[in-house]
Structure formats: C-alpha cells, structure tokens
Amino acid sequence: MKRLQLTLLLSLLFSALSFSQTAIIRGVILDETNTPIEGVNIKASTGEGAATNTNGFYEFRIPSGIEVTVEFTHIGHSRIVQKFQLKNGQELEFNPVMKVDVEQIPEVVISTNTRQNDDGVVNIDPKTLRTIKGAQPGIENILKTLPGVNISNELSTQYSVRGGNFDENLVYVNEIEVYRPFLIRSGNQEGLSFVNTDLVSNVDFSAGGFQAKYGDKLSSVLDITYRNPVAFGMRADLSLLGGSVAAEAVSKDGKFSGIAGVRYRDNSLILNSLETEGNVEPVFADAQTYLTYRFSDKFHLNFLGNISLNQYNFQPENRQTNFGTLQEPVALLVFYDGNEEDEYQTYFGALKANYFVNDNLTLKFIGSAYHTLEQEYFDIFAQYRLGEVNTNIGDENLGEVEFSEGIGSQLTHARNDLDAFIVNAEHRGDYKIDEESTVEWSVKYTHEDIRDRLVEYEIIDSAGFSIRPPNFSIPNLQPYQPYEGPLTAFEDIRALNRVQIDRVQAFAQYSKRTEWGNNEVFYNAGVRLHNWTVGGENLESNTQTVVSPRAQFAIKPDWDKDMLFRVAGGLYYQPPFYRELRDSSGVVQPNVKAQKSFHIVLGNEYSFKIWDRPFKLVTEAYYKGLSNVNTYTLENVRVRYSADNNAKAYAYGLDMRLNGEFVPGTESWFSFGYLKTEENIDNRGYIARPTDQRLKFGALFQDYVPNMPDLKMYLNLVYNTGVPGGSPSYADPYDFQVRLRDYRRADLGISLQLVNPAKTYNTKWKKKFRELSLGFEIYNMFNNQNSITNTWVRDVYTKRQFAIPNYLTPRVFNLRLSARF
C-alpha cells in the first residue's frame, strides 16, 4: 500500500501539469477478497490503455467530450466493460471489483509494496488510521506504535520523537503548516487532533534527518495530504465517546470539489474512570473543510479551513492514591473544593494557489491565518492526608488511611488568558529539470502577535504552617519564635506580555535519482535560512539569523537481496516560538537563541518474502548533538522553559520496524526503539532529560476469522520504560532523577463488517451503504496502572517529600458504529 499511496500522490501532481483536451481515469482493481490484482489489461475504444501495477493501481488518459468504452481483462477473472464520457480536465476514480472466472482456476501470485523510501519517510495507509481507534483517536494513535515516537498519555495528542519534546514536531496539511493551542497543561483538557482522518488521502512521517523543504524544528515532520473528491460520498462514525460525519462532492463540470468533516468528542466516559472523582464536562468539537476550484488546467485554488471549540469544566471532589510497597503501603487522600473552567477556541484558514506554467514548472502561493483565544481559570482548595493504609484482610476498614504522616492543604489559583494571531504568506515553486532531477524553493513571511496574561499562585499549608519558597530571604523559625514577615505564596507568577515576532524563512533544495554503475542512487541537498525579530511592549527588539544545511543520500545496490542504504543529516535549528521565550516566572526573554542540533541518521531497508508474502525490515541508527539548549520541565503535557540557553545535550539510539502481511490481506508491524538522551546544565554534568524513554516496544497487529473474513480484530500494543518523574517546585533537578513506572498499554478492537464494497446485496437497507461495521473496543485491556507525572507531598515528621504518581486511565469499554455511503 505504501507504493500505492506514493503513486497516487505523484499521479495527482503529474496530472495537474497536463493541458490537452483530455480527462484522467485512475483507480485500484481488487478481487472479491479485497486483494489488489496485478497485470490487469485496460483498453479504451480510442486506443489508449494501461495495466495495473503490483498494487492493482492504474491510470491513463482518454479524450474528453466523447463517449469512450473501456475494457478490463485479466486471466482467471471475468471481463468488465464500462462507458465513460468525461469533461476536459476531469479526474475520475473508478475502482472495479473483478470476479473469479469459474471456468479457469489459475494460480495468481499477489505482491504488495516492496519499494524502499529513498528519503526515510514512513507512509501510513489512511485506511489504517480510520480502522485503528484508541482512547484518543487519530493519526497520533498510530504514530505511538512507530519506533522513536513516544506517547505515554492516552488522553493527549502530543508526542515526543527521539528525545525531543512536544514543541519540536512539524505538522503540515497540504503543504500548509498548522498549529495547536498554547495553554493546555493536561491531557484531560486536550480536544481533537487537528488532522481529521476522514479527510486524509496520504500520510508521511519522518522521525529525523528530513529535507530542507520542511521547517525549522528539531525532531520530526508529519506531512498530511487531504484528498480531492471525484464523486459524492459520506462517512459517519458514532461511539460512546462522540461521533464524526464527513461528506465529499464534485460539481458536474469537475471544476469544483470539496470535502468537509464535523467531529464531536465527549471524554466523560474516560475521565470519570480516573482516581480523582468529581463532576467533569469535557466537550470538544470542530468543523473542517478542504475545497478546490479549477479555474483552468493551469490555475487551481484550494482552501483549508478549521474551527475548533473546546471546553473543559471540572469540579473535583476527592481522590485516593495508594502507592508504596506491600510491606509499607502508603496512601494519599485528598478532599477538594472549587472548580476549573478552561476554554480554547481556534480558527484557522488558508488559501493555496497553484499555477502550472508548463509541464516542468509549478508556482504556488500560500496564505494562512491562525487565531486562538484561550482561557485557563481555576480555584481549587485541596486538603490532604498522607498516611499508612490498613492492610488487614477482612477488616471493615481495609484500604483506609489509619495513621497520618502528613496533613496539609493547598490552594491553587489561575487566571490565564492568551490571544494569539499568526499570519503567513509564502511562495513555493518546483522545477523539473528532467525526469530524474528536481529543484524546489520557497520564501515565507510570518507575523506572530501574542497577547498573554499570566496569573498563577499556589499556597501550601502543612500542619498549620505556611510553606514558603526555599529561596525566600526572611527566615522562618516557627514554632520556636514568632514569625513577623509577610505571608508569601509558595509559587506566585504574574506577567503581562505583548509580543510581536516577525520571521522570514527561505529554502532551496535539489533532488536527483540516477544510476551509479548498476546501482540505483538518490540524493538530496538543500539549505534553509531563518531570520526572526522579537519585539513588543517593554521589550528591547532583538534580531537573529540561522542557516541550516541538510543532505540525504541513498543507494540501492544491484544485489540479489532487495536492500537499500541511506544516510541523512545536517544542522537543524529551532528558533524560539513564544512559549520558548517565556521563562518560569512568565517573563519574555527576547534574547533566547535558536536551539541547534547536529543530526545524522544511518538507515537500511531490507525487503523480503516469507510465506510468499512481502515483508520489510527498516533499521535506523541516529545521533543528535545539541547546543544552545533551552532546558525545560514537563508538567503532564505542559512544557515550561527556563528561557536560557544554558545547557548542551545529546541523544542517540536505534529504531527498528518490521512490517508486512503476517496475516494474508492485512498489514501489521512490530517496532523497537532504544534511546538515550542527557543534558548538561551549566557544566554541572549530564543528567537524563525529561523525555529520556530508554526502551520502547510497539505493535499493531490485524487479523480476521478465516471462515468469517468480515469479523476483524486489531491489537495496539505499547511498552515504554519510565521517564524521569520530575522534581518539586524550586528543587534542583540534579537531586531528583527517580523514574516513573514503565508504561504498558494494550488496546483491542473487534469489528464486524455488515456491508463492504466486495459484496452485492439485495436487501433494500443494505443497498444504501458502501460500508457498514459494528465495533467493540477495550482500551487498556489489562488494566495497567500507568502514570504521567508525580505530585509531591511533604511528610511533616521526616520533612521529606513523597513522589505520588498521577495515574492515567484504567480499563474502559467502548462501542462503535461506522458507515460509508
């Protein structure tokens, strides 16, 4: 399927460069078991023709404005004849299903994609995205099974790649960069992923060593392509966690096409299963559309729009967390008063104009605007008891706290508001020098206008005494001497920032595919330039510039074994975004430099067959040497920066992924990753970074019942070793290097296809559907207690602080109904 997806993408690009009076027919030919058929002969009455490739894909042109008869033939299958009459420039997708000819029973050998990825990009089948669901569905649910990608919070769509943090990943939709909200600090508050899987036609992901045409981030690129419809269709999905509806259509003359989707998400079923009990109202909704109008064969105009409205209201009541050992069990019991009200509204719109000058030259203009309005309000008073737990089996007080080691209270307050407006204007172009060589370039201007009010404080009281920050200058000798100084919050952050950032970015790169003796060779070289200026109220303007050279080289030796070797690397910079400029006290530091990383990746792809079915083993070793590091801490999913380039770091590791048809007709994969990343702050020595997830195992396995192929199953498995658990406020991270427990999760999905395209139905109600399935899902099937962060509580007797894990979701059941019209 990977070759099919790439071929579809390339064919869409090439087709747009043709200006003769023709139309295009393309599609995939399957047999009755949904298996692609290779070598189908396709012949048009006007003389045009084609044949399907190893993935069953075909494409050819026919004259427009006249009726053309097309015949599809293949040994062992019944002939198909279809008439077409298309308009000039129209593109039609026709996916026939060929039935077996009972008079001939030949042996048909099917082979799927064995093409290596020259540029190290992983291609994910969009059908997999729509089939494999999770507690937080979307592309991120699949990414977490890939090597090098770590997601240790099923409530979050944020991910870290090869030791980077959540802010180091690029996301593009149809070459348009997209953004996410700023203030979210907990996965509970997160809404839907920007990417609507119902609209997707192609997914590419690179975990490092990516090309110069992608932006300035340190870790990864997720490149999404939304599809241009060729016919009317609808898709709907409904579950206990929400639902989605998507529709697509094309005008009669083929000039206008559009696809749109609406999603609604209510995480109450999941959040009500957490340890902290209370009234929770998480409502997330968005509407998204991608429209295309073809003014002529030379000029196309696209529009991408998104509106997202997310609300999270929470009134916590109580919580009990048991931890410690079997010999010394300890529990934290908390009673709450107050509530939290968070709201995130984001609006995004982009216009993309494509001008096809000739067969070799394409010019593009992209203009986009992103506006986010965010509020984070909460006043929560918590009274806690930390003590020993009754472990006497049969006792009516089993599991209750009997002897308190720590008693205290905590008041947290926030009134945070953020208004951010980001506009982009970009020119992109590509010139095809010959069939094997391409030059690409871009110039982009960005203006960021951020208005941010930050008001947070935390007051902690233990055994009747207010706990002050360790760096408070006035000593407190209570209870031996009366304290006459002012009462001070343990943490108090107040800031008002109005910041403007102007950026100019540009890149140029050259790609070529050629031969070296009998070996196939691909190489790519490019350079990026990024200039930015930070200014605003009460800020001294500061301007900086960085240059980022990058290169890739791949060779496929003329060997009997199907192997490919690849090397990629360069200098990667990450100029600071607004959050990276804001220090731990909320003050913006305009002089923060771009973080710098020397990145090198060595890769190998080995394609082979087992059981006469295709498999591929991909192995990558990588090293990152980082300087000008802007250190940070993680609080659930919120990244808090020091805004000081006072550290250096490194990351190295090994990623492996084996994918193929472990079960005929389905794609599954198993992945392994080893990572080590450390940082040296102020030359004090190396310690683990917050994302130092040492080992990772992931698997996505699909299967079906042999005698009932419509009854399917998927299993999504993830195992990660624990990351550092963080440190209390004001504490020295060098003194707190205890890791969280290992993350283990298994999600199971079972679906029954009531209707699928490979069958013909006489029942009236089934005729209305192209696909219809009923699913049952179990999230966290083995009910593992995974944690995301620690809550630090002080013991009044020993004065030490306990790291109390904040557990994630337990086992949850879900029902799902999916339909396609």
N, C-alpha and C positions, 0 to 999 in steps of 0.2 A: 504493500500500500504506500510505502514511502515514495517509490518511483512514480506511482500514480499521482500522488499529491503534487510532487515537483513538476511532473509533466503537465498536469492541469494548470498550474501556475504559469509555467513558461508558455503554454499554448495560449493562455489568455493575453499575455503580453505580446506575443508574436502576432496574434490575430488582429490586435488593435492597430498594427502597422500596415495593414493591407487596405488599399484604397480602390480596388477594382470593383466592378458591379457583381459582387459575389456574396454568398452567405456561408455560414460555417455550421456543420453538424459534428457533434462530438458526443462521447459518452463511454460507458463501460458495458460490456456484454457479459452476462452471467449465465450459468446454467441453473437448473432447478434447485440446487443446493447452495445458491448464492456464491459459487466459486467462479472467479474470472476465467474466461475461455481465451486461450492464446491461438492466434493464427486464423481468426475468422476472416474470410474474404468478403469485402464490401465493394459493390459495383453499382455505379449510378448509370441511368439510361443515357446520360450525356457524355459518358466516357470516364468521368472521374472515379476514383476508387481508393481504397486503403485496406489495411489489415490490422487486426488488433495485436498489441504487444503482449509481453509476458504477464501484464496485469489486466488484460482484457480491455485496455483503453484504445480508442481510435479517434481520429479527427481528419476531416477532409472538407474541401470547399466544393460548392455547387453553384451554378449560375442562379442569380436571383430573379424574381419576377416571373418565372415559368414553373410549371409542374414537373417535378423530377421524381422518377421511380428509383428507389434504392433497394438492392437485394443483398441479404446477408446469408452466407452459406458457410457450412463447416461440416467436415466428415463426422458422422455419428450424431448430428443434430438436424432437426427439421429446419427447412428454409424459411426465412422471414422476408416478406416484401412489404415495403411501406412507401407511400407517396408523400412528397413534401413540396410546398410552394412558399418560399421564404422571401422576405423583403431584403433590399440591399443593406448589407452590414449586420443583418440579424444573426444572432448566435443561438442555436437550439441544442439543448441536451436531450439525447434520445438513448435510453438505457433498456434495450430489449432483453428478455429472458428466453434463451433457446432451450427447447425441449429435446430430450434424447430421442433419436430416431430408432424405434424398436426393431427395425429390420437390420440394423448394423450395430454391433456391440464392440467397438474398438477400444483399445486401452488409451486413455487420454492422460498425459502427464502434465500437471499444472505446476508452474513455478512462480513464486511471488518475487517481490523486490529483493535483488541482491546487490543493488548499486551502492557503492560507498559514497559517503558525503565528503566531498573534497574540502569543504570549509569547516568541518567539525560541527555542523548543525544537526540537532536531533529533530526529526519530523514526526509529529504525533497525529495519528488519524483522528479527524474531528468526530467520527462515529464513536471512537473510544471515549471522547470527552462526554458525549451525550449518554453513553451507556453506563459508564462507571460513576456512580454517585457516592457522596460522602456526607458527613455532618456539615461540611461547608463545601457544597458542590461547585464545580467549575474547573478551570484549567489547573488551578493550584492543587486540586485533589489528585491529579495525575502527576504533576511535577514532583510531588513528595516521594514518588517511587523511583525517581531517577537518581543515579549516583551524583554526589556532590551537592544535591539540593536537600536542605533540612527544614522541615516544618514540624515543630514539636508542640503545636497548639491547634487542635482541630477546629477551634472556633475562629481562627484567623486565616486570612488570605495572604498574609505576609510570609515571606520565605527568605532564608539566607543561603548563599551559594559559595561553597569553597572558602568558608571562613569570613565572608563579608556579612554586613548587617542588612536590615530590611530596606535601607535607603540607597543601596548600591546596585539596584537592578533596574534596567531599562525595560519599558513596555511600549510597543508600537502597535497600532491598528491601522492597516493600510498606509504605512509609512508616516503616520501621524503619532507623535509622542503623546501619551496620556499620563494623567497624574492621579494621586489619591489624597484623601484628607490629611491634615497635619496633626490635629489634636488627639486623635484616638490613642488611648493608653492601654486598653484592654481588648482582648479578642472578643469579649462579650458584646462590646459596643460596635464592632465592625459590621457593616452591611454586606452587600453583594460585591463580588469581584466586578471590576469594570467590564471584563470580557464576558459577553453573552454567548454561551456555547451554541445556542440555537442559530446564531447568525454566522458561525465560523465556517470557512472553507479550507483553511490551511493554518497550521501551527508549526513554527520553527522556534527552537530554543538552543541557545549557546551558553555553556557554563564558563566560558573564558576563552581568551585568545581570539576574540571576534574582530571583524573587519573595521576599517576606518569609517565606513559609511554609517556605522552606529555611533551613538552619542558618547558622552564622557561620563561613564560610570566605571566602577572598579570590578564588578563581579559578573553580571550576566545580561543577556538580551532575550526578551520574549517578543517575537515578531508574529503578529496575528494578521490574517487576511480575512476580511468579511466577503461573502460571496455576492456576485451579481446574478440575480434570478433569471431563469429562462422560461419559467411558466408559473402559474398560480399554485400556491401551496400554503398549508397551515400546519402548525405543530403546537401541541399543548401538553403540559406536564402538570400533574396535581399530586401533592403528597401532604402528609400531616404537618410538614414544615413550611408549606407555601405552595406556590404554583407559578407557571410561566406560560405565556402564549406568544407565538411568533407567526408572522404572516409575510408572504412574499408574492410579488406580482410583476408583470411586464406589460407594457402597452401593446396595442395591436400592431403598431408600426415598428416595434422593437427599440424605439429611441429611449424610452423612459423605463427604468426598472427600479424597484425599491424593496427593501426588507426591513421589518420593524419587529421589535420584541418588547413585551412588558413582563416584569418579574415582581413577585411579592414574596417576602420571606418573614416568617414569624418563628423565632428561635425559642419560644416559650417551652416547648417540649424538651429541649436540650438543657436550657438554663435552669429549669425547675428541678433538674436532677442533680444540680451541684450541691456542695456542702452548705453553702450559705443560703438559708431559706428566707423567703420574703415574697413580695409582690413584684413581678417583673413584667414589663411590657416592651419587648423589643420588636419594633416594626420597621422593616426595610423594604423600599420599593424603588424601582427605576423604570424608565422608558428609554429605548434606544432605537435609532434608525440609521440606515445607510442607503442613500439614494444616488442614482446615476442617471444623467441625461446626456445622450449622444447627439450633440448639435450637428455633427457630421462625422465622417470617418476619421477626420483629423483632430477634432476637438471634442473631448469628453469632460464633463463636470460632475464631481462627486461631493456629497455632503454627508458628514458623520455628526450625529447629534446624540446627546445623552443628558437626561435629567435624573438626579438621584436624591431621594428624600429619606433620611434615616433618623429614627428617634429611638432613644433608649431611656426608659424610665424605670427606676429601681428603688424599692423601699425594703432594705434588708431588715430581718427580724432577729435571727440567731444563727450561730454556727458552732459546730463542734468538730474539731480535727484531732484524731488520735494519731500519735507518732511515737517515736522511741523504739524500744526493743521489747521482746517478750518478757524479759526479766525486769525491766524498768519501763513500763508503759507510761506515757505522759499524754495529757490531753489539753487542748486549748478550747475553752468555752467562752463564746462572745455573745453579748446581747446588744442589739443595735437600736438606735433611734435616729430618724432623719430620712432623707431620700436623695436620690441622684437624678438629674434631668440633663440629658445630653441630646444634642440635635446637630446633624450635619446635612447641609444642603449643597449640592454641587451641580453646576451647569456647565456643559461643555459643547462647543460647536466648532466644526472645521469644514472649510471648503478646499477642495483639491481639484485643480485644473490640469488636464493632460493635453498637450499639443504634440501630435505626431508629425514632425516636419517631413520626414521621409522614412524609408524602411530602416534606416540606421540611427536616426537622431530623434530622441524624445525629450521634450522640455516639460517641466512640471512647476506649478506654483501651489504652495500650501499655506493657508492662513487659518489660525485657530485661536480660540479664546476659552479660558478656563476660569470659572468664578466659584469660589467656595465660601460659604458662610457657616461658621462653626461655633457652637457654644458648649461649654462644659461646666455645669453648675452642680455642686453638691455640698451638703452639710450633713455629716454623719458622725454621730456620737456613739462610741463603742466602749462598753465596759467588759473587761476580760478577766478570766481566772485561768491560771496556769497551774496544773497540779497533777497529783498521782491518780491513776484510774483504778477502780475496783475491778479485780480480775478473778474474783471468786465465782466459779461456775455454780449456778443455782441460786446465787444471791439475788434478791429482788432489785438491788442497786448495781447490778453488773454493768460496767461500762461508764459509770458516772464518776465525776471528779470528787474524791473524798477528802484530800488534803491539799490545800492551795500553797504552792510555792511562790506564786506571783499574783498580785492583784493590782489592777490599774485601770485607767481609762484613756481614751484617745478621742480627740475632736479634730476632724479633717474638714477643711473648707476650701472651696474653689469657686471663682467667678472668672472663667477664662473665655474670652471672645476673640475670634480671628476672622478677618475678612481679607481674602487673597484674590487678586485678579492677575492673570497671566495671559499675555498675548504673544503670538508667534507669527512671523512672516518668513517664508523660506522658498528659495528657488532650488530645485533639483534638476539634474539632467543626466542622461547617459547616451553615449555614442558608441555604436558598434563598429569598430574598425574593420573587422572581418568576422567570419563565422566563429572564430575562437578567441577573439580579443575584444574587451570592452573597457571603456573609460567612464567613470561616474564622478559626479561632483555635486557640491551643494554650498549655498551661502544662506545663513539663517540668523535672524534677529529676534531676540526675546526681551520683553519688558515684564518685570515682576513687581507688583505693587502690593505690599503686605502691611496690614494694619492689625496690630496684635496687642490685646490687653491681657496681662497675666497676673492673677491674684490668687495665691495659694498659701495656706498656712496649716501647720499641724501642731497641736498642743498635746503633750503626753503627760500623764499624771500616774505615778507609781507609789502606792502605799501612802497617798496623801501629799506627796511632794512633787512639785512641778519639775520635770526633767528639762534642763536647758541644753543648748548645743554645747558640744565639748570645747569649742573654740571661744566660748563666751568669756569675756575678760574678768568679770566680777566673780570672785569665789563664793561658793555656797557651802557653808559649814553646818547647815541644819542636820539634826535637831539640837546640836550642842550649842550653837549660837544663833540668835535670831537673824534672819536674812532681811536686809533693808533695801536691796536693789530692786529694780523693776522686774515684773514678771515678763518673761520672754518666751515666745513660741519656740518649740524645738526646731521647726523649719518655717521660714517666712520668706516668701518670694513675691515681689511686687515689681512689675515692669510695664511700661507702655512704649511700644516700638512702632514706628512708622518708617518702613524701609523700602527703598526702590533699588532694584538691581537690573542693570542693562547688560545684555550679553550679545556678542557677535561670535558665531561659530561658522567654520567652513571646513570642508574636507575635499580631497581629491584622491582617487584610487584607480589602479589599473589591474585588470584581471586577464589572465590568458590560460587557455588549455591547449596543450601541444603534445608532441611526442619527443622522447629522448631515446634514440635508438628504437628498440621495440617496446619501450616503457611509456605509459601514459603519464603526463605531468600536468599539474595545475599549480599556478602561483598567483598571488595577490599581494600588492604593496600599496600602501596609502599613508596619508598624513592628515591629521586634524589640527586645527588651530582654534583656541577658545580664549576670548578676551572678555572680561567682565569688570563692571564698576559697581561698587556698593556705596550707596548714599542714603540720606534721609534726615529726619529731624534730629538735631543734636548729634549728628554723626559726621565725622570727617571723611570725605569721599576718598575711596581707595580703588585703584585700578591695577589689575594683574593680567598676565598673558601666559598661556602654556601651549606647547607644541607636542603633539602625540604621534610619533611614527609607529606604524603597525605593519606586519607582514605575515603571510601564510605560504607554505609550500607543501604540496602533496604529490606522491608518486605511487603509481600502481605498476609494480614490476611485471614483466612478461613471464610469470611463473605458472606452473600447473595449479598451484593453490591460489585462490582468489583473495589477494591481500592488498592492503593499501597502507602506506605510512604517511604520517602528517606531522609537521612542525609549525607552530604558530607562536607569535609573541610580539612584544613591543613595550613601549612606555604608555601606561594608562593613567590619566589624571581624572580626579573628581573635584572640579571647582565647587565650593560650598553652596548649597541651597540654603534657604532661610533657617531651617532647623539646625543646620551645622554651624551657623553664625551665632546662635543664641546659646550662651553659657548656662551653667547650672543655676545661676541666680536670675536668669531671664534677660540679661543684658546682651545686646547685639555687639559683637566684636567684628568690625568691618575688615580688619587686617588678617583674618584667618586665611591661610594659604590652601591651595588645592592639595589634597592627598595624592601621593604619587606611588605608582606600583610598576615595577618591572616584572612582566608576566611572560612565562614561557610554558608551552604545552607540547608534549610529545604524545602522539596518538597512533594507534594501529587498529585497523578493521579487518576482520577475518570472516569471510562468508563461506559457508559450507552447507552440506546437507546431511541430515540424519533422518532415517526412516523415509527417505525420498521426499523430505520436506525441508524448506530453506531455513537456515539459522544464521545469526550474525553475532560475533563477539567483538565488542568495542572496548578498547583499553586506552586510558589516558593518564599520563603522569604529568604533574604540574608543579610549578614553583612560583610564588609571589614574594618579591622583596619590597616592602612598603616603607616609605619615609614620609615626613610631614604628617604623621598620623594624628588625627583628631580623635582622642580617646573618648569613650562613651560608656554608659551603663544602660542595662536593659531592665525596664520595669514592665513585666508582662510583654506587651508589644511596643511600648513607648521607648524610643531611643533618646537619651539625654546626653548631650555632648558637653565636653569641657571647653570647646571653642578655643583650643590652644594646641598648636602643632608641636607638642612636647614629647612625642614618642616615635619609635620606629617599631616595625613588626615584620613578621614573615608568616607565610602559610605554604605548606607543601602537602601533597597527598597523591593517592592513586584511586582512580574511578574505573569500574568495570561494569559492563552491562551485556547480558546475553538475552537476545530476543529471537522469537521465531514461533513456528506453529507446533508448540508442544502438544496441542490437540488440533487435528486437521480442521482448517477453516477458521481458526481463531488465532489471534496474536497475543502472546504473553511475554513477559520479560522478568528477569531477576537481576538485581543490581547490588553492587558492593562498593563502599567508599571508605577510604582511610584518610583522615585529615589531622594535621597538627598545626595550630596557629597560636603564636605567642607575641606579646608586645613588651617593649622595654620603655617604661615611663621615666623620664628624667634620669636616664642612665642608672637606674636602681637595680637592673637585672630583669630577666624575662619571666613573665608570668602568663598564664593562659588567658586568651581573650574571651570575652563573654560568649562567643559563638564557637568555641573550641569543642566541636562534636566529634570525638575521636573516631568512632566506628559507626557505620550506617549500613543496614541491610534493608532492601526494599523489594517487593514483588507484586506484580499484577498478573493474576492467573485467571484465564477464562476457560470455561468448559461447558458442555451440554450433554444431555442424556442421549446415548446413541440411538435408542429406539424412539426418542421423542426430542428431535433436534430443536423444537420450539421452546423447550424448557432449558433455560440457560442459567449459568452461575458465574459470578466473578468473586474473586477474593483479593482484597487490597491489604497488603501486609507491610508494616514499617517497624523497624527496630533501630533505635539510636541510643548510643551511650550518652550518659548525662553530661550536660554543660555546667560550667561554674554557676553556683546558685546566687551570685551577687553578694553584696555587703550592705550593712545598715547605713543609714544616712550619716555622713561625716566620717565614716570609718575608712581606714586605709585598705584598699583592695588587696594589697600585698599580705594582709593578715587574714583574709577570708578567701580561701581557694577551695572550699568544700563544694563538691559537685552535687547536682540534683540526681535523683534516681534515674535509671535508664528508662527511655520512652519506648513502650511496646503497645502496638495497636493493630487490630485486625478488624476490617470491615467486610461484611459478607452481603452480597446481593443475589437474589433469585428472581428471575423474571420468566413469565410465560407469554410467548407471542401468540396472541389470539388471531392477529392478521399480519401478514407480511407480503411484500411485493412478489414473491416467488409462487404464490398460490392464487388460484381463481376461486371466487366464492359466489354461490348462487343466493345465499341468504341476503335479504334486502339490506339489513342494518350493517352487515359487513362490507357491502359494496361501497359504502360511504368512506371507508378508511383505506389508506395505503399501508399504514402500520397501526397496530394497537397491541399494547402489552400491559400486563399487570405485574407489579413487582413487590417483593417483601425484602426489607433491608434490616440488618443488625449492625449497629455501629458499636465499636469496642466490644467485639463478640466475647472476649474472655474477661471482660470487666476489670481490666488492669487499672491500677491507681497511678496515673501519670500526673506529674506536677509541672508547672510552668515557671513559678518563682517561689521565693521564700518570704514569709512575714517574720520580722524579727521582734521577739518579745523578751523583755528583761526580767530576770529572776531576782526578786527583791532580797533573797537571802544570800545567794552567792555572787550577785551583781553581774553574772554572765548573761549573754544573750542567746536565746534559742532560735534556731532557724526552723520555722514551722512551714511545711510545704503547703502551697496553694494547689489543690488537686483540680484536675480537669474532669471532663465528663465521664460518667460510668457507662454501663451498657444501656443503649437506647434502641427501641424498635420503631420502624417506620414503614408505612405503606405508600405505594406509588402507582399512579395510572398515567400512562403516556400514550399519545395518539398523534398520528400524522394523516392529514387529509390531502 
